[in-house]
């Protein structure tokens, strides 16, 4: 059971990190003031294998419509992906990803919606950035240098995801041999150094809590890990860049009320000082953020 005593102990152990501030920047001409208010990113899945049915769009038209709705509901950014990260999901090659992503990116940008593209393929990143994408959600280190150069050339932001493997579709067991937050901190420090040397100025770091590690399929183990990382987020902010979290689902616990899972985890993520919430449930998360901001 999570208790106030646990939160107090965590704060006392890492108190200097609690006051860390992160860089603030503009994306597509829109300023983001992360130190005073977190932002929300809505999700569009173009893969039929994505299990969160409410976010799946199987045509460009439905994806464009969903993107407009997400923006009207309060999403400052909309993240679009063409390949699910689930272990059983079909692989989408670069040609297929581009054919699905590019019409959506172009139309949403024409509508004034800020667009993030989720991929680990540099050629997909290139095509989407040329089509106007504002953010590269990089789900692996495969071709990382090329992707960072592309982002820098387009003045795009990069979400650097923590992945134990070359990319999100090539992971095995999660390594728990050390404090996961410390491992993530070291990983992000190396990637931030590389990205900034290659010219990237706008960076988010994402602990990658939704990726399909084999030994995190036990629901209790997975949720305990996720809760721990959420509450320790403020320790990652010492790197000086905002933290993005993809909110998980815990359907084993929530059952028919699975759409309430992301708002629950959003509270923990907010307590840990998350700067960008990636969510399938924009109105619910906006309500959580607004409520917590009013305190």
C-alpha beads as a LAMMPS data file, in Angstrom:
LAMMPS data file: protein, C-alpha beads

295 atoms
294 bonds

1 atom types
1 bond types

-500.0 500.0 xlo xhi
-500.0 500.0 ylo yhi
-500.0 500.0 zlo zhi

Masses

1 110.0

Atoms # bond

1 1 1 0.000 0.000 0.000
2 1 1 1.334 3.404 -0.985
3 1 1 1.324 5.671 2.078
4 1 1 2.196 9.236 3.030
5 1 1 5.123 7.808 4.973
6 1 1 6.493 6.318 1.762
7 1 1 6.209 9.662 -0.029
8 1 1 7.838 11.498 2.880
9 1 1 10.729 9.032 2.931
10 1 1 11.254 9.396 -0.817
11 1 1 11.301 13.187 -0.565
12 1 1 13.744 13.247 2.343
13 1 1 16.120 10.839 0.600
14 1 1 16.262 12.977 -2.544
15 1 1 15.245 16.433 -1.310
16 1 1 17.797 18.451 -3.375
17 1 1 16.309 16.990 -6.573
18 1 1 12.791 18.079 -5.644
19 1 1 13.488 21.703 -6.562
20 1 1 15.012 20.977 -9.965
21 1 1 13.899 23.124 -12.853
22 1 1 13.910 22.096 -16.495
23 1 1 14.393 23.862 -19.769
24 1 1 11.350 25.509 -21.287
25 1 1 11.013 26.021 -25.015
26 1 1 8.609 26.633 -27.864
27 1 1 7.377 23.977 -30.281
28 1 1 5.982 25.171 -33.571
29 1 1 5.964 28.698 -32.197
30 1 1 3.931 27.696 -29.132
31 1 1 5.632 28.243 -25.745
32 1 1 5.619 25.479 -23.125
33 1 1 6.107 26.556 -19.505
34 1 1 6.899 23.193 -17.948
35 1 1 8.034 24.541 -14.593
36 1 1 4.622 26.021 -13.866
37 1 1 2.225 23.759 -15.777
38 1 1 2.590 20.311 -17.381
39 1 1 1.409 19.689 -20.936
40 1 1 -0.763 16.956 -22.436
41 1 1 -0.098 14.836 -25.521
42 1 1 -2.963 12.901 -27.113
43 1 1 -2.446 9.621 -28.961
44 1 1 -3.437 8.334 -32.391
45 1 1 -2.588 4.728 -33.268
46 1 1 -2.615 3.851 -36.961
47 1 1 -1.890 0.172 -36.266
48 1 1 -4.806 -2.241 -35.967
49 1 1 -2.700 -4.181 -33.431
50 1 1 -2.854 -1.414 -30.848
51 1 1 -5.036 -2.682 -28.035
52 1 1 -6.392 0.679 -26.812
53 1 1 -9.327 0.692 -29.181
54 1 1 -10.406 4.286 -28.566
55 1 1 -7.128 5.548 -30.041
56 1 1 -7.028 3.290 -33.122
57 1 1 -7.765 4.970 -36.453
58 1 1 -7.748 2.784 -39.549
59 1 1 -8.030 5.559 -42.118
60 1 1 -6.324 8.888 -42.628
61 1 1 -9.695 10.627 -42.412
62 1 1 -10.542 9.182 -38.996
63 1 1 -7.032 9.916 -37.704
64 1 1 -7.220 13.541 -38.844
65 1 1 -10.624 13.919 -37.237
66 1 1 -9.366 12.379 -33.982
67 1 1 -6.371 14.711 -33.994
68 1 1 -8.619 17.735 -34.287
69 1 1 -10.845 16.431 -31.493
70 1 1 -7.863 15.750 -29.209
71 1 1 -6.611 19.297 -29.756
72 1 1 -10.051 20.724 -28.970
73 1 1 -10.152 18.615 -25.793
74 1 1 -6.933 20.150 -24.513
75 1 1 -4.029 18.234 -26.043
76 1 1 -1.156 20.619 -26.801
77 1 1 0.495 17.889 -28.885
78 1 1 -0.794 14.867 -30.785
79 1 1 1.428 11.784 -31.079
80 1 1 0.905 9.568 -34.144
81 1 1 2.371 6.070 -34.555
82 1 1 2.059 3.436 -37.275
83 1 1 3.538 0.407 -35.488
84 1 1 2.359 -0.954 -32.146
85 1 1 5.041 -1.736 -29.553
86 1 1 3.218 -4.893 -28.391
87 1 1 5.254 -8.086 -28.759
88 1 1 2.697 -9.820 -31.009
89 1 1 2.078 -6.810 -33.259
90 1 1 2.949 -7.003 -36.932
91 1 1 6.048 -5.123 -38.004
92 1 1 5.454 -2.090 -40.225
93 1 1 8.304 -1.405 -42.628
94 1 1 9.404 2.099 -43.482
95 1 1 7.336 2.323 -46.660
96 1 1 4.148 1.278 -44.860
97 1 1 4.780 3.640 -41.951
98 1 1 5.300 6.567 -44.285
99 1 1 2.199 5.760 -46.313
100 1 1 0.123 5.800 -43.130
101 1 1 1.777 8.694 -41.333
102 1 1 2.424 11.333 -43.979
103 1 1 -1.186 12.190 -44.946
104 1 1 -2.091 12.530 -41.266
105 1 1 0.939 14.652 -40.400
106 1 1 0.359 17.012 -43.330
107 1 1 -3.341 17.536 -42.665
108 1 1 -2.993 17.998 -38.911
109 1 1 -0.206 20.515 -39.373
110 1 1 -2.344 22.351 -41.938
111 1 1 -5.040 22.488 -39.247
112 1 1 -2.588 24.024 -36.761
113 1 1 -2.191 20.899 -34.624
114 1 1 1.299 20.245 -33.241
115 1 1 2.306 16.729 -34.270
116 1 1 4.687 14.206 -32.743
117 1 1 5.644 11.061 -34.679
118 1 1 6.576 7.851 -32.890
119 1 1 9.218 5.765 -34.673
120 1 1 12.705 4.303 -34.368
121 1 1 13.339 4.413 -38.128
122 1 1 15.449 7.323 -39.354
123 1 1 13.908 7.288 -42.839
124 1 1 10.436 7.604 -41.304
125 1 1 11.666 10.430 -39.110
126 1 1 13.082 12.223 -42.148
127 1 1 9.877 11.953 -44.185
128 1 1 7.644 13.051 -41.317
129 1 1 9.851 15.987 -40.341
130 1 1 9.879 17.119 -43.964
131 1 1 6.071 16.861 -43.904
132 1 1 5.956 19.245 -40.945
133 1 1 6.121 17.075 -37.800
134 1 1 7.173 19.107 -34.767
135 1 1 8.387 16.327 -32.470
136 1 1 10.237 13.056 -33.004
137 1 1 9.182 10.441 -30.432
138 1 1 12.266 8.246 -30.712
139 1 1 11.525 4.751 -29.362
140 1 1 15.042 3.363 -29.622
141 1 1 18.705 4.096 -30.191
142 1 1 18.804 2.455 -33.621
143 1 1 20.054 5.177 -36.008
144 1 1 19.918 7.659 -33.099
145 1 1 22.671 9.899 -34.451
146 1 1 20.959 10.294 -37.816
147 1 1 17.632 10.955 -36.128
148 1 1 19.143 13.617 -33.873
149 1 1 20.736 15.350 -36.872
150 1 1 17.401 15.336 -38.672
151 1 1 15.600 16.811 -35.668
152 1 1 18.220 19.524 -35.301
153 1 1 17.980 20.421 -38.991
154 1 1 14.204 20.880 -38.653
155 1 1 14.312 22.627 -35.248
156 1 1 12.154 19.773 -33.936
157 1 1 11.892 18.501 -30.399
158 1 1 12.960 14.946 -29.572
159 1 1 11.448 12.607 -27.002
160 1 1 14.285 10.288 -25.979
161 1 1 12.758 7.038 -24.729
162 1 1 14.517 4.711 -22.310
163 1 1 14.830 1.331 -24.024
164 1 1 16.886 -1.655 -22.912
165 1 1 17.646 -2.775 -26.463
166 1 1 18.025 -1.194 -29.908
167 1 1 14.346 -0.227 -30.048
168 1 1 10.944 -0.853 -28.487
169 1 1 10.268 -3.968 -30.594
170 1 1 13.546 -5.643 -29.553
171 1 1 13.458 -5.908 -25.762
172 1 1 13.697 -8.981 -23.522
173 1 1 13.766 -8.981 -19.731
174 1 1 14.030 -5.705 -17.847
175 1 1 17.296 -5.386 -15.905
176 1 1 16.541 -4.793 -12.221
177 1 1 20.162 -5.219 -11.076
178 1 1 20.311 -1.589 -9.964
179 1 1 17.956 1.233 -9.018
180 1 1 15.947 1.708 -12.254
181 1 1 15.844 5.489 -11.825
182 1 1 19.644 5.626 -11.553
183 1 1 19.992 3.435 -14.658
184 1 1 17.617 5.707 -16.545
185 1 1 19.451 8.808 -15.358
186 1 1 22.762 7.488 -16.691
187 1 1 21.196 6.421 -20.008
188 1 1 19.515 9.774 -20.537
189 1 1 22.686 11.668 -19.628
190 1 1 24.554 9.864 -22.417
191 1 1 21.789 10.371 -24.974
192 1 1 21.318 14.040 -24.045
193 1 1 25.056 14.612 -24.476
194 1 1 24.959 13.002 -27.927
195 1 1 21.794 14.800 -29.014
196 1 1 22.957 18.240 -27.922
197 1 1 26.343 17.775 -29.594
198 1 1 24.447 17.048 -32.819
199 1 1 22.427 20.245 -32.471
200 1 1 19.196 19.183 -30.760
201 1 1 17.983 21.917 -28.430
202 1 1 14.477 20.760 -27.472
203 1 1 14.499 17.491 -25.544
204 1 1 12.074 15.406 -23.496
205 1 1 13.106 12.247 -21.679
206 1 1 10.653 9.343 -21.402
207 1 1 11.180 6.309 -19.098
208 1 1 9.357 4.067 -21.575
209 1 1 6.977 2.458 -19.106
210 1 1 4.700 1.019 -21.789
211 1 1 7.262 -1.141 -23.589
212 1 1 6.759 -4.907 -23.617
213 1 1 9.519 -6.388 -21.409
214 1 1 8.963 -10.113 -20.827
215 1 1 9.517 -10.092 -17.062
216 1 1 7.131 -7.161 -16.581
217 1 1 4.077 -9.049 -17.770
218 1 1 3.156 -10.058 -14.215
219 1 1 0.682 -7.313 -13.353
220 1 1 1.859 -6.749 -9.773
221 1 1 5.526 -6.510 -10.742
222 1 1 4.769 -4.199 -13.671
223 1 1 2.495 -1.830 -11.776
224 1 1 4.886 -1.641 -8.818
225 1 1 7.687 -0.723 -11.232
226 1 1 5.542 1.885 -12.969
227 1 1 4.412 3.479 -9.716
228 1 1 7.999 3.602 -8.477
229 1 1 9.220 5.365 -11.621
230 1 1 6.322 7.828 -11.598
231 1 1 7.064 8.911 -8.047
232 1 1 10.819 9.155 -8.735
233 1 1 10.364 11.306 -11.856
234 1 1 11.654 14.421 -10.084
235 1 1 15.064 12.739 -9.823
236 1 1 15.278 12.602 -13.630
237 1 1 14.459 16.312 -13.886
238 1 1 17.932 17.023 -12.456
239 1 1 19.170 16.398 -16.002
240 1 1 17.607 19.741 -16.884
241 1 1 15.043 18.596 -19.426
242 1 1 11.290 17.936 -19.108
243 1 1 10.061 14.386 -18.487
244 1 1 7.371 12.781 -20.636
245 1 1 5.384 9.794 -19.372
246 1 1 3.197 7.464 -21.412
247 1 1 0.412 6.643 -18.976
248 1 1 -0.227 2.873 -18.627
249 1 1 -3.392 0.851 -18.224
250 1 1 -3.180 -1.939 -15.592
251 1 1 -6.201 -3.636 -17.118
252 1 1 -5.720 -6.630 -14.772
253 1 1 -6.654 -4.367 -11.843
254 1 1 -9.160 -2.055 -13.522
255 1 1 -11.040 -4.581 -15.659
256 1 1 -14.116 -3.011 -17.246
257 1 1 -13.041 0.355 -15.829
258 1 1 -9.710 0.297 -17.692
259 1 1 -10.313 3.799 -19.061
260 1 1 -9.964 5.047 -15.467
261 1 1 -6.423 3.644 -15.198
262 1 1 -4.630 6.491 -16.950
263 1 1 -6.197 9.167 -14.704
264 1 1 -5.120 7.151 -11.644
265 1 1 -1.524 6.909 -12.864
266 1 1 -1.617 10.574 -13.852
267 1 1 -1.969 11.526 -10.191
268 1 1 1.193 9.590 -9.312
269 1 1 2.989 11.004 -12.344
270 1 1 1.989 14.528 -11.333
271 1 1 3.228 14.003 -7.774
272 1 1 6.564 12.994 -9.275
273 1 1 6.682 16.242 -11.320
274 1 1 5.926 14.929 -14.808
275 1 1 6.103 17.633 -17.472
276 1 1 4.313 15.986 -20.417
277 1 1 1.516 13.412 -20.096
278 1 1 1.127 11.105 -23.112
279 1 1 -2.410 9.770 -22.898
280 1 1 -5.259 8.109 -24.777
281 1 1 -7.699 9.872 -22.437
282 1 1 -7.131 13.583 -22.944
283 1 1 -10.299 14.981 -21.258
284 1 1 -9.801 12.807 -18.171
285 1 1 -6.122 13.707 -17.824
286 1 1 -6.828 17.390 -18.372
287 1 1 -9.338 17.206 -15.515
288 1 1 -6.703 15.622 -13.274
289 1 1 -4.082 18.223 -14.175
290 1 1 -6.519 21.122 -13.735
291 1 1 -7.619 19.801 -10.354
292 1 1 -4.086 19.327 -9.059
293 1 1 -3.084 22.777 -10.369
294 1 1 -5.881 24.361 -8.336
295 1 1 -4.404 23.180 -5.021

Bonds

1 1 1 2
2 1 2 3
3 1 3 4
4 1 4 5
5 1 5 6
6 1 6 7
7 1 7 8
8 1 8 9
9 1 9 10
10 1 10 11
11 1 11 12
12 1 12 13
13 1 13 14
14 1 14 15
15 1 15 16
16 1 16 17
17 1 17 18
18 1 18 19
19 1 19 20
20 1 20 21
21 1 21 22
22 1 22 23
23 1 23 24
24 1 24 25
25 1 25 26
26 1 26 27
27 1 27 28
28 1 28 29
29 1 29 30
30 1 30 31
31 1 31 32
32 1 32 33
33 1 33 34
34 1 34 35
35 1 35 36
36 1 36 37
37 1 37 38
38 1 38 39
39 1 39 40
40 1 40 41
41 1 41 42
42 1 42 43
43 1 43 44
44 1 44 45
45 1 45 46
46 1 46 47
47 1 47 48
48 1 48 49
49 1 49 50
50 1 50 51
51 1 51 52
52 1 52 53
53 1 53 54
54 1 54 55
55 1 55 56
56 1 56 57
57 1 57 58
58 1 58 59
59 1 59 60
60 1 60 61
61 1 61 62
62 1 62 63
63 1 63 64
64 1 64 65
65 1 65 66
66 1 66 67
67 1 67 68
68 1 68 69
69 1 69 70
70 1 70 71
71 1 71 72
72 1 72 73
73 1 73 74
74 1 74 75
75 1 75 76
76 1 76 77
77 1 77 78
78 1 78 79
79 1 79 80
80 1 80 81
81 1 81 82
82 1 82 83
83 1 83 84
84 1 84 85
85 1 85 86
86 1 86 87
87 1 87 88
88 1 88 89
89 1 89 90
90 1 90 91
91 1 91 92
92 1 92 93
93 1 93 94
94 1 94 95
95 1 95 96
96 1 96 97
97 1 97 98
98 1 98 99
99 1 99 100
100 1 100 101
101 1 101 102
102 1 102 103
103 1 103 104
104 1 104 105
105 1 105 106
106 1 106 107
107 1 107 108
108 1 108 109
109 1 109 110
110 1 110 111
111 1 111 112
112 1 112 113
113 1 113 114
114 1 114 115
115 1 115 116
116 1 116 117
117 1 117 118
118 1 118 119
119 1 119 120
120 1 120 121
121 1 121 122
122 1 122 123
123 1 123 124
124 1 124 125
125 1 125 126
126 1 126 127
127 1 127 128
128 1 128 129
129 1 129 130
130 1 130 131
131 1 131 132
132 1 132 133
133 1 133 134
134 1 134 135
135 1 135 136
136 1 136 137
137 1 137 138
138 1 138 139
139 1 139 140
140 1 140 141
141 1 141 142
142 1 142 143
143 1 143 144
144 1 144 145
145 1 145 146
146 1 146 147
147 1 147 148
148 1 148 149
149 1 149 150
150 1 150 151
151 1 151 152
152 1 152 153
153 1 153 154
154 1 154 155
155 1 155 156
156 1 156 157
157 1 157 158
158 1 158 159
159 1 159 160
160 1 160 161
161 1 161 162
162 1 162 163
163 1 163 164
164 1 164 165
165 1 165 166
166 1 166 167
167 1 167 168
168 1 168 169
169 1 169 170
170 1 170 171
171 1 171 172
172 1 172 173
173 1 173 174
174 1 174 175
175 1 175 176
176 1 176 177
177 1 177 178
178 1 178 179
179 1 179 180
180 1 180 181
181 1 181 182
182 1 182 183
183 1 183 184
184 1 184 185
185 1 185 186
186 1 186 187
187 1 187 188
188 1 188 189
189 1 189 190
190 1 190 191
191 1 191 192
192 1 192 193
193 1 193 194
194 1 194 195
195 1 195 196
196 1 196 197
197 1 197 198
198 1 198 199
199 1 199 200
200 1 200 201
201 1 201 202
202 1 202 203
203 1 203 204
204 1 204 205
205 1 205 206
206 1 206 207
207 1 207 208
208 1 208 209
209 1 209 210
210 1 210 211
211 1 211 212
212 1 212 213
213 1 213 214
214 1 214 215
215 1 215 216
216 1 216 217
217 1 217 218
218 1 218 219
219 1 219 220
220 1 220 221
221 1 221 222
222 1 222 223
223 1 223 224
224 1 224 225
225 1 225 226
226 1 226 227
227 1 227 228
228 1 228 229
229 1 229 230
230 1 230 231
231 1 231 232
232 1 232 233
233 1 233 234
234 1 234 235
235 1 235 236
236 1 236 237
237 1 237 238
238 1 238 239
239 1 239 240
240 1 240 241
241 1 241 242
242 1 242 243
243 1 243 244
244 1 244 245
245 1 245 246
246 1 246 247
247 1 247 248
248 1 248 249
249 1 249 250
250 1 250 251
251 1 251 252
252 1 252 253
253 1 253 254
254 1 254 255
255 1 255 256
256 1 256 257
257 1 257 258
258 1 258 259
259 1 259 260
260 1 260 261
261 1 261 262
262 1 262 263
263 1 263 264
264 1 264 265
265 1 265 266
266 1 266 267
267 1 267 268
268 1 268 269
269 1 269 270
270 1 270 271
271 1 271 272
272 1 272 273
273 1 273 274
274 1 274 275
275 1 275 276
276 1 276 277
277 1 277 278
278 1 278 279
279 1 279 280
280 1 280 281
281 1 281 282
282 1 282 283
283 1 283 284
284 1 284 285
285 1 285 286
286 1 286 287
287 1 287 288
288 1 288 289
289 1 289 290
290 1 290 291
291 1 291 292
292 1 292 293
293 1 293 294
294 1 294 295
